[in-house]
Amino acid sequence: MNTKVNYKGHDYTLLAGMNKAVNPVNGDSYTKAMTIENNTNKDGRVIGVVLRYKGEIDDVCIEFKTSKTKNNPPISGDLALAVLGSKISPNLSTPAFQIFPFPGDGILIPKNLSIEIYLKTWAIAVPERSVMVALLMEELDDSKEVVQKK
């Protein structure tokens, strides 16, 4: 799903998705939980992420990858959901739109390329639709900008 926003003359798209179920694994491996596609017909730069999660999965780790960043992800190492996102409480009192900014140039994402989101859990399964991710993508006018920034 995506939503378009125009802010101070710049176009932004909010790309979003929810996880499929992820079971605990032995060892240190991540499981692909969702794929979010840039289906906007514009090259873009992901400059921030909004992450919300349900349940007692604070220590589940998250990783972001594209086909171009598989060996050099924009954020490497174990990053817990509790560090990046906000837990949805029963009364929904936590802020819904806290944005974690990606430093530097963010994640460059040409049109029709996907960002894959992986989760790692040790003891607690992550039920389907428990992790919601929205990527704030700045649309780029010129595909040369995507190539130059790599």
N, CA, C and O of each residue as an XYZ file, in Angstrom:
600
protein
N       0.842     -1.166      0.000
C       0.000      0.000      0.000
C       0.886      1.226      0.000
O       1.982      1.198      0.559
N       0.432      2.296     -0.614
C       1.205      3.529     -0.534
C       0.285      4.750     -0.528
O      -0.847      4.705     -1.010
N       0.808      5.840      0.032
C       0.090      7.097      0.150
C       1.031      8.201     -0.269
O       2.190      8.212      0.146
N       0.559      9.139     -1.088
C       1.382     10.261     -1.559
C       1.165     11.497     -0.706
O       0.050     11.787     -0.272
N       2.271     12.230     -0.473
C       2.221     13.471      0.288
C       3.076     14.499     -0.450
O       4.155     14.164     -0.939
N       2.611     15.738     -0.536
C       3.432     16.816     -1.090
C       3.742     17.769      0.053
O       2.838     18.294      0.702
N       5.038     17.989      0.294
C       5.461     18.857      1.380
C       6.475     19.850      0.836
O       7.542     19.463      0.359
N       6.138     21.121      0.908
C       7.010     22.205      0.427
C       7.498     21.959     -0.997
O       8.665     22.184     -1.318
N       6.586     21.495     -1.840
C       6.901     21.299     -3.248
C       7.618     20.004     -3.585
O       7.925     19.766     -4.753
N       7.895     19.166     -2.604
C       8.552     17.882     -2.838
C       7.545     16.760     -2.647
O       6.733     16.800     -1.723
N       7.595     15.760     -3.521
C       6.699     14.619     -3.415
C       7.331     13.525     -2.570
O       8.501     13.181     -2.741
N       6.542     12.991     -1.663
C       6.941     11.883     -0.805
C       5.870     10.809     -0.923
O       4.698     11.105     -1.157
N       6.283      9.574     -0.759
C       5.351      8.455     -0.758
C       5.599      7.649      0.495
O       6.743      7.385      0.863
N       4.531      7.264      1.141
C       4.609      6.399      2.300
C       4.312      4.988      1.818
O       3.178      4.681      1.452
N       5.332      4.123      1.816
C       5.196      2.720      1.414
C       5.042      1.900      2.687
O       5.793      2.106      3.641
N       4.094      0.982      2.723
C       3.837      0.296      3.991
C       3.554     -1.181      3.800
O       3.197     -1.631      2.711
N       3.720     -1.928      4.885
C       3.418     -3.350      4.887
C       3.345     -3.899      6.297
O       3.700     -3.225      7.264
N       2.868     -5.164      6.400
C       2.783     -5.878      7.670
C       3.450     -7.237      7.515
O       3.519     -7.783      6.414
N       3.933     -7.770      8.614
C       4.711     -9.009      8.560
C       3.848    -10.250      8.366
O       2.663    -10.278      8.696
N       4.501    -11.279      7.813
C       3.931    -12.626      7.877
C       4.489    -13.248      9.154
O       5.441    -12.721      9.729
N       3.918    -14.350      9.602
C       4.339    -14.983     10.853
C       5.808    -15.393     10.790
O       6.285    -15.882      9.766
N       6.511    -15.187     11.890
C       7.919    -15.579     12.002
C       8.066    -16.394     13.274
O       7.696    -15.946     14.359
N       8.612    -17.601     13.132
C       8.810    -18.496     14.268
C      10.208    -18.349     14.837
O      11.134    -17.959     14.127
N      10.366    -18.664     16.133
C      11.705    -18.610     16.733
C      12.644    -19.564     16.017
O      12.246    -20.645     15.584
N      13.896    -19.147     15.901
C      14.892    -19.992     15.237
C      16.077    -20.210     16.165
O      16.359    -19.401     17.048
N      16.750    -21.308     15.942
C      17.985    -21.559     16.686
C      19.119    -20.877     15.939
O      19.196    -20.940     14.712
N      19.984    -20.235     16.676
C      21.109    -19.573     16.029
C      20.813    -18.119     15.747
O      19.906    -17.519     16.323
N      21.593    -17.577     14.855
C      21.548    -16.143     14.590
C      21.048    -15.849     13.188
O      21.738    -15.162     12.435
N      19.893    -16.333     12.813
C      19.450    -16.088     11.442
C      18.171    -15.263     11.407
O      17.321    -15.341     12.294
N      18.073    -14.480     10.356
C      16.908    -13.637     10.114
C      15.968    -14.362      9.155
O      16.406    -15.168      8.334
N      14.673    -14.070      9.264
C      13.653    -14.636      8.385
C      12.937    -13.488      7.688
O      12.551    -12.508      8.325
N      12.759    -13.618      6.363
C      12.062    -12.553      5.632
C      10.622    -12.473      6.128
O       9.892    -13.464      6.101
N      10.220    -11.289      6.579
C       8.902    -11.103      7.172
C       7.955    -10.328      6.262
O       6.739    -10.500      6.344
N       8.503     -9.474      5.392
C       7.654     -8.716      4.470
C       8.496     -8.124      3.354
O       9.710     -7.959      3.478
N       7.820     -7.813      2.269
C       8.430     -7.138      1.134
C       7.605     -5.903      0.843
O       6.386     -5.986      0.693
N       8.267     -4.751      0.762
C       7.582     -3.499      0.445
C       8.144     -3.002     -0.871
O       9.339     -2.731     -0.983
N       7.281     -2.883     -1.864
C       7.719     -2.529     -3.207
C       7.520     -1.044     -3.486
O       6.510     -0.451     -3.106
N       8.508     -0.457     -4.162
C       8.356      0.903     -4.681
C       7.618      0.780     -6.016
O       8.240      0.658     -7.071
N       6.319      0.812     -5.958
C       5.501      0.672     -7.167
C       4.970      2.019     -7.636
O       3.878      2.096     -8.200
N       5.738      3.084     -7.405
C       5.279      4.441     -7.697
C       5.633      4.928     -9.097
O       5.152      5.979     -9.520
N       6.462      4.187     -9.819
C       6.956      4.624    -11.126
C       7.932      5.796    -11.012
O       8.170      6.505    -11.989
N       8.494      5.996     -9.818
C       9.503      7.036     -9.576
C      10.630      6.425     -8.765
O      10.392      5.620     -7.864
N      11.860      6.810     -9.086
C      12.975      6.439     -8.234
C      12.837      7.216     -6.935
O      12.256      8.301     -6.909
N      13.375      6.651     -5.850
C      13.218      7.341     -4.575
C      14.328      7.045     -3.600
O      15.209      6.217     -3.831
N      14.240      7.762     -2.498
C      15.195      7.623     -1.406
C      14.377      7.478     -0.128
O      13.620      8.379      0.234
N      14.530      6.346      0.553
C      13.838      6.145      1.823
C      14.611      6.923      2.877
O      15.771      6.621      3.161
N      13.956      7.929      3.456
C      14.637      8.810      4.405
C      14.226      8.559      5.853
O      14.830      9.101      6.779
N      13.197      7.734      6.044
C      12.770      7.446      7.409
C      11.831      6.266      7.455
O      11.275      5.847      6.440
N      11.662      5.733      8.659
C      10.783      4.584      8.849
C       9.896      4.837     10.071
O      10.342      5.380     11.081
N       8.645      4.433      9.953
C       7.724      4.401     11.081
C       7.486      2.928     11.366
O       7.078      2.186     10.473
N       7.734      2.492     12.593
C       7.577      1.090     12.940
C       6.715      0.973     14.186
O       6.978      1.624     15.197
N       5.685      0.140     14.107
C       4.793     -0.123     15.233
C       4.709     -1.636     15.396
O       4.745     -2.374     14.412
N       4.597     -2.093     16.629
C       4.498     -3.532     16.846
C       3.558     -3.833     18.007
O       3.359     -3.006     18.897
N       2.982     -5.036     17.979
C       2.049     -5.504     19.005
C       2.677     -6.657     19.776
O       3.494     -7.402     19.235
N       2.297     -6.801     21.031
C       2.706     -7.957     21.813
C       4.036     -7.776     22.503
O       4.622     -6.693     22.499
N       4.501     -8.861     23.096
C       5.746     -8.854     23.869
C       6.923     -9.251     22.982
O       7.585    -10.258     23.235
N       7.177     -8.475     21.961
C       8.243     -8.807     21.007
C       9.289     -7.695     20.936
O       9.914     -7.483     19.897
N       9.470     -6.994     22.047
C      10.394     -5.860     22.102
C      11.811     -6.199     21.655
O      12.479     -5.371     21.036
N      12.279     -7.418     21.965
C      13.669     -7.766     21.652
C      13.836     -8.459     20.305
O      14.940     -8.887     19.968
N      12.760     -8.576     19.530
C      12.882     -9.100     18.167
C      13.700     -8.092     17.355
O      13.495     -6.884     17.472
N      14.626     -8.592     16.534
C      15.494     -7.702     15.757
C      14.975     -7.568     14.335
O      14.301     -8.459     13.819
N      15.298     -6.439     13.708
C      14.823     -6.118     12.365
C      16.007     -5.741     11.485
O      17.003     -5.194     11.958
N      15.880     -6.044     10.198
C      16.919     -5.719      9.217
C      16.239     -5.325      7.910
O      15.212     -5.897      7.547
N      16.807     -4.353      7.206
C      16.282     -3.874      5.931
C      17.276     -4.202      4.831
O      18.476     -3.979      4.995
N      16.787     -4.736      3.696
C      17.681     -5.070      2.581
C      16.978     -4.774      1.260
O      15.754     -4.848      1.159
N      17.770     -4.441      0.265
C      17.299     -4.415     -1.123
C      18.219     -5.350     -1.901
O      19.232     -5.807     -1.372
N      17.875     -5.633     -3.147
C      18.743     -6.496     -3.945
C      20.118     -5.863     -4.126
O      21.099     -6.569     -4.360
N      20.198     -4.544     -4.020
C      21.471     -3.848     -4.190
C      22.247     -3.718     -2.882
O      23.430     -3.379     -2.906
N      21.603     -3.981     -1.732
C      22.281     -3.802     -0.449
C      22.373     -5.088      0.362
O      22.631     -5.032      1.564
N      22.168     -6.254     -0.268
C      22.165     -7.519      0.479
C      23.458     -7.732      1.258
O      23.415     -8.194      2.398
N      24.603     -7.408      0.671
C      25.880     -7.619      1.351
C      26.332     -6.408      2.152
O      27.302     -6.496      2.904
N      25.649     -5.283      2.006
C      26.005     -4.068      2.727
C      24.720     -3.332      3.108
O      24.410     -2.285      2.540
N      23.966     -3.888      4.080
C      22.679     -3.279      4.420
C      22.851     -1.889      5.016
O      23.899     -1.591      5.589
N      21.837     -1.030      4.889
C      21.926      0.332      5.407
C      22.069      0.375      6.926
O      22.699      1.285      7.465
N      21.496     -0.589      7.609
C      21.665     -0.726      9.049
C      22.128     -2.150      9.276
O      21.438     -3.094      8.892
N      23.294     -2.319      9.898
C      23.785     -3.676     10.115
C      23.875     -3.948     11.612
O      23.963     -3.025     12.421
N      23.852     -5.203     11.956
C      23.861     -5.584     13.356
C      22.445     -5.782     13.859
O      21.476     -5.521     13.147
N      22.336     -6.244     15.088
C      21.023     -6.514     15.666
C      20.392     -5.223     16.174
O      20.934     -4.559     17.058
N      19.250     -4.880     15.609
C      18.511     -3.679     15.991
C      17.138     -4.125     16.467
O      16.336     -4.618     15.673
N      16.860     -3.959     17.749
C      15.599     -4.417     18.329
C      14.446     -3.513     17.918
O      14.620     -2.310     17.722
N      13.267     -4.112     17.792
C      12.064     -3.334     17.473
C      11.862     -2.210     18.483
O      11.437     -1.116     18.112
N      12.162     -2.468     19.750
C      11.959     -1.469     20.799
C      12.845     -0.240     20.609
O      12.498      0.847     21.071
N      13.975     -0.397     19.942
C      14.873      0.737     19.701
C      14.350      1.593     18.554
O      14.404      2.822     18.609
N      13.852      0.947     17.535
C      13.452      1.635     16.310
C      11.998      2.092     16.330
O      11.671      3.139     15.771
N      11.123      1.316     16.968
C       9.703      1.584     16.837
C       8.990      1.866     18.133
O       9.602      2.105     19.174
N       7.664      1.831     18.038
C       6.792      2.072     19.182
C       5.849      0.896     19.345
O       5.293      0.385     18.373
N       5.679      0.478     20.578
C       4.764     -0.614     20.873
C       3.335     -0.078     20.879
O       3.067      0.997     21.414
N       2.430     -0.834     20.280
C       1.019     -0.467     20.308
C       0.454     -0.985     21.616
O       0.428     -2.193     21.851
N       0.004     -0.082     22.464
C      -0.568     -0.491     23.741
C      -2.070     -0.729     23.567
O      -2.653     -0.286     22.578
N      -2.696     -1.417     24.507
C      -4.122     -1.699     24.370
C      -4.980     -0.445     24.185
O      -6.014     -0.491     23.518
N      -4.550      0.670     24.774
C      -5.337      1.901     24.618
C      -4.779      2.829     23.534
O      -5.230      3.966     23.395
N      -3.801      2.340     22.771
C      -3.192      3.092     21.663
C      -2.692      4.468     22.080
O      -2.785      5.427     21.313
N      -2.158      4.566     23.303
C      -1.736      5.871     23.806
C      -0.349      6.289     23.321
O       0.026      7.453     23.466
N       0.414      5.368     22.751
C       1.751      5.737     22.286
C       1.646      6.477     20.963
O       0.714      6.225     20.200
N       2.568      7.380     20.667
C       2.486      8.141     19.413
C       2.519      7.225     18.198
O       3.295      6.270     18.152
N       1.688      7.516     17.233
C       1.570      6.637     16.073
C       2.562      6.957     14.972
O       2.778      6.112     14.104
N       3.169      8.116     14.959
C       3.982      8.481     13.804
C       5.379      8.942     14.174
O       5.893      9.874     13.555
N       6.004      8.329     15.154
C       7.394      8.637     15.436
C       8.220      8.115     14.271
O       8.133      6.939     13.916
N       9.014      8.987     13.683
C       9.802      8.607     12.507
C      11.263      8.454     12.906
O      11.857      9.348     13.508
N      11.835      7.292     12.555
C      13.262      7.076     12.723
C      13.920      7.487     11.409
O      13.657      6.859     10.384
N      14.768      8.521     11.399
C      15.391      8.958     10.142
C      16.568      8.060      9.772
O      17.365      7.679     10.629
N      16.667      7.725      8.477
C      17.850      7.023      8.000
C      18.928      8.061      7.760
O      18.674      9.054      7.079
N      20.127      7.865      8.297
C      21.187      8.862      8.134
C      21.714      8.926      6.707
O      21.489      8.023      5.901
N      22.410     10.001      6.417
C      23.043     10.165      5.104
C      22.022     10.218      3.987
O      21.033     10.946      4.061
N      22.278      9.430      2.947
C      21.403      9.430      1.777
C      20.222      8.487      1.918
O      19.443      8.336      0.977
N      20.072      7.852      3.064
C      18.975      6.911      3.243
C      19.190      5.675      2.394
O      20.320      5.339      2.041
N      18.098      5.000      2.068
C      18.163      3.820      1.212
C      17.661      4.223     -0.157
O      16.505      4.624     -0.297
N      18.506      4.126     -1.172
C      18.090      4.452     -2.531
C      17.309      3.286     -3.106
O      17.732      2.133     -3.023
N      16.165      3.603     -3.689
C      15.271      2.547     -4.167
C      14.685      2.941     -5.523
O      13.730      3.715     -5.592
N      15.262      2.405     -6.597
C      14.707      2.689     -7.928
C      13.273      2.184     -8.036
O      12.851      1.309     -7.280
N      12.534      2.744     -8.982
C      11.147      2.305     -9.175
C      11.105      0.804     -9.414
O      12.009      0.220    -10.012
N      10.042      0.207     -8.934
C       9.777     -1.229     -9.051
C      10.789     -2.116     -8.323
O      10.817     -3.325     -8.556
N      11.617     -1.546     -7.450
C      12.506     -2.335     -6.617
C      11.848     -2.492     -5.252
O      11.102     -1.615     -4.817
N      12.115     -3.582     -4.590
C      11.507     -3.843     -3.288
C      12.525     -3.717     -2.170
O      13.724     -3.922     -2.363
N      12.021     -3.377     -1.010
C      12.807     -3.454      0.216
C      12.261     -4.642      0.983
O      11.059     -4.742      1.226
N      13.155     -5.537      1.361
C      12.765     -6.707      2.131
C      13.076     -6.436      3.596
O      14.120     -5.879      3.937
N      12.152     -6.842      4.448
C      12.317     -6.629      5.872
C      12.374     -7.995      6.547
O      11.477     -8.825      6.398
N      13.453     -8.200      7.291
C      13.714     -9.465      7.955
C      13.585     -9.280      9.466
O      13.902     -8.219     10.004
N      13.115    -10.328     10.137
C      13.015    -10.326     11.591
C      13.776    -11.518     12.155
O      13.870    -12.569     11.522
N      14.318    -11.336     13.359
C      14.992    -12.428     14.060
C      14.407    -12.507     15.465
O      14.383    -11.516     16.196
N      13.938    -13.693     15.834
C      13.375    -13.913     17.150
C      13.949    -15.196     17.729
O      14.233    -16.147     17.001
N      14.116    -15.211     19.036
C      14.740    -16.356     19.681
C      13.723    -17.245     20.393
O      13.745    -18.464     20.217
N      12.851    -16.668     21.179
C      11.977    -17.487     22.016
C      10.492    -17.303     21.724
O       9.706    -18.231     21.913
N      10.108    -16.137     21.273
C       8.694    -15.821     21.079
C       8.390    -15.710     19.592
O       9.070    -14.987     18.865
N       7.372    -16.425     19.144
C       6.950    -16.302     17.743
C       6.371    -14.909     17.515
O       5.805    -14.302     18.425
N       6.520    -14.413     16.293
C       5.948    -13.120     15.915
C       4.714    -13.413     15.063
O       4.841    -13.812     13.906
N       3.516    -13.216     15.631
C       2.303    -13.520     14.869
C       2.156    -12.609     13.643
O       2.676    -11.494     13.606
N       1.445    -13.113     12.664
C       1.152    -12.333     11.460
C       0.495    -11.013     11.841
O      -0.326    -10.952     12.756
N       0.868     -9.964     11.125
C       0.314     -8.618     11.287
C       0.609     -8.002     12.656
O      -0.166     -7.184     13.154
N       1.731     -8.398     13.259
C       2.141     -7.829     14.551
C       3.169     -6.721     14.392
O       3.359     -5.914     15.302
N       3.834     -6.677     13.239
C       4.832     -5.638     12.966
C       4.374     -4.874     11.732
O       4.189     -5.453     10.661
N       4.195     -3.570     11.894
C       3.778     -2.709     10.792
C       4.891     -1.712     10.493
O       5.402     -1.046     11.394
N       5.255     -1.619      9.236
C       6.356     -0.749      8.829
C       5.866      0.187      7.736
O       5.215     -0.242      6.783
N       6.183      1.463      7.880
C       5.930      2.447      6.830
C       7.255      3.119      6.512
O       7.957      3.578      7.412
N       7.592      3.175      5.243
C       8.836      3.796      4.785
C       8.510      5.131      4.146
O       7.694      5.197      3.226
N       9.138      6.197      4.624
C       8.942      7.518      4.039
C       9.947      7.681      2.911
O      11.148      7.803      3.152
N       9.449      7.682      1.670
C      10.307      7.747      0.495
C      10.164      9.095     -0.186
O       9.063      9.503     -0.556
N      11.283      9.782     -0.349
C      11.313     11.019     -1.121
C      11.443     10.643     -2.589
O      12.375      9.937     -2.973
N      10.512     11.114     -3.406
C      10.577     10.813     -4.832
C      11.646     11.673     -5.488
O      11.741     12.871     -5.224
N      12.451     11.049     -6.346
C      13.525     11.745     -7.044
C      13.094     12.018     -8.468
O      12.508     11.161     -9.129
N      13.390     13.222     -8.936
C      12.967     13.617    -10.277
C      13.830     13.021    -11.366
O      13.357     12.814    -12.483
N      15.082     12.740    -11.064
C      16.032     12.323    -12.085
C      16.678     11.010    -11.672
O      17.260     10.925    -10.590
N      16.588      9.990    -12.509
C      17.180      8.690    -12.179
C      18.703      8.797    -12.050
O      19.324      7.958    -11.398
N      19.317      9.831    -12.670
C      20.767     10.018    -12.528
C      21.135     10.254    -11.062
O      22.219      9.869    -10.621
N      20.225     10.892    -10.303
C      20.482     11.156     -8.894
C      20.639      9.856     -8.112
O      21.463      9.774     -7.201
N      19.847      8.836     -8.465
C      19.941      7.539     -7.815
C      21.279      6.899     -8.125
O      21.913      6.339     -7.230
N      21.722      6.968     -9.364
C      22.992      6.373     -9.775
C      24.160      7.090     -9.119
O      25.088      6.438     -8.640
N      24.137      8.430     -9.087
C      25.238      9.200     -8.523
C      25.390      8.979     -7.022
O      26.510      9.018     -6.514
N      24.307      8.750     -6.306
C      24.354      8.650     -4.858
C      24.756      7.269     -4.362
O      24.926      7.091     -3.155
N      24.916      6.279     -5.244
C      25.244      4.909     -4.810
C      26.602      4.824     -4.208
O      27.028      3.746     -3.794
